[in-house]
Amino acid sequence: MLRTLSKTLLVLCLAAVALFSFSAPASAVTKLSQTDAAAQLKQAGITWSSSGNCSTRSNASCTSFDQINQSTVTGVVTLKKASGCAINITGGTEVGHASGTQSHYNGYKVDVAKGSCIDAYVKNSFSKIADRGDGYPQWRSSAGNTYCDEGNHWDITYI
């Protein structure tokens, strides 16, 4: 009986060690709901717009924040504070953007309307890097975020 009890305790201890040894990967990101992201952006004085006047993620005419990374929202808020510029987001996590790991749909990117203030801030504050594969010019911040001038808006990737 003592031998059976010892084996049972050993199995339970090994199971406990295995259970409590699990940890989330370092690359885990916090995803936000539309409501939570919009509240943070609104509090920072950031606006958003869409051609469809909507926020449905499955509609390419909308500007959605559903499943956006917390780090992306924090990055946009930091951009607003650092630049002192008006920021209007014109693209978020909605369908219709290019795919990829660090994509709009996966929560890493936003599109921001161009304007003289934000244009000057990006070009004067960040380092010009090689043009993107499609020929659009890019700048990189010291934090590693990429600002791509797509002509009528900034395509920003927050890493």
N, C-alpha and C positions, 0 to 999 in steps of 0.2 A: 504494500500500500504506500509506503514511504517513497519507493521508487516511482510509482505512478504519479504521486503528488509532485515530486521533483521534476519529472518530465513535463507535467502540465504547467508548472510555474515557469519552466524554461521557455516553453512555447509561448506563454502569455507575455513574458518579458521580451522575447524577440519580436513578437507582434507589436508591442508597444513601442519599441525602438524604431521599427520600420514605419509605424504610423507617425510618430513625432519627428522623424528625420526628414519627412517631406517638406520641401519649401518651394515657393513659387519661383519660377525662373527670373533672373535679373532683368530680363527684357519685358516683363509683364507691364502693360500699360493700363491706366484707368480710363474706361470709356464712360461718356456722359450721355444722358438722355437729352432730347431736344429741349425740354423744360429747364433742366439744370444748366446746360450750356448757354441758353438764351438769357437766363437770369444773370449769369456771371458777365456776359458780354454787355448786357444792358446796364448793369451796375457800373461798368467801366466807361460807359458812354459810347460804346461801339454800336453802330447800326448795321442792318443787313437789308438786302432787297433781293427780289427775284422777278424774272419776267412773268412768272405765273402767279405772283403774289401769294406764295404758299410755302410750306415747309415739309412736304411729304418726301421722304427719302427715295421712294420708288418712282418719282416724277422728275425728269430732267429739267423741267421748267421751274422747279422749286429751288430754294436754298435751305438745305437741311443741316442740322447739327447733330442729329441722332447718331450715336456711336462715334462721335468725335473724341479724340484723345484729350484728356485733361491738359497734357503738355502743349497741345496745339492752342487751346483756349488761353492758357497762361502765356504762350508766346505772343498771341495777338494783343492781349492786354498789355504786355510788356512793350510791344511795338508802339502802341498808342501812347503810353506814358513816356517812353523815351523820346519819341518823335514830336509829341505835342500836336500831331496832325489828326484831322478827322479820319476815321477809319470806317469804311462801309464794305462789308463782306458781301460778295456777289456769288460765291460758290462755296459749298461745304461738302458734306458727305453724300449728297444725292447722286443718283446714277447719271451717266452721260459723260463722265470724265475718263481719262486714260486709266488703264488698270496698272497694277504693280503693287509691290509690297508697301511702299511708302506713298500710297495713293490718297486721293480725296475720299474714296469709299471706305478705306481702312482707317480714316481719321487723322492722317498726317498732314493734309493740305487744306488750304483755303485760298480762294481768289479774293483779292481786294481791289476795289475800284482805284484807278489811277487819279492823280491830282498833283498839282505843282508841289505841295508840301511833302507828301509821301514820296513822290518821285525824287525830289532833291535829297530827302533824308536817306533813302536807300542808297542812292548813287554816291553820296558824300560820306556815309558812315560805314559802309561795308566794302569788302574787297571784290573787285571785278575778277571773275574767273572765266574759264573757257565757256564759249557759247554752248547751249544745250544742243543735242543732236539734231534738233529741227531748226537750228540757226538762231533761236532767241537768246539774247544776252542775259547773263546771270551775275548775281552778286552773292557773296557768302558772308554771314555775320561771324563774329568771333566764337559764338556758341555753336556754329556749324549749320545753321539754318540757311536755306537757299531761297533767294528772291529772283524769280524769273520774269522779265518784262515781256509779256505776251502781246504787247501792242495796246490793247484796250483795258488790260488789268494786270495786276501782279499775281503770279502763281507762286505761293509761298509754301515751302516744305519745312515743317518743324520736326526735327529728329529727336 
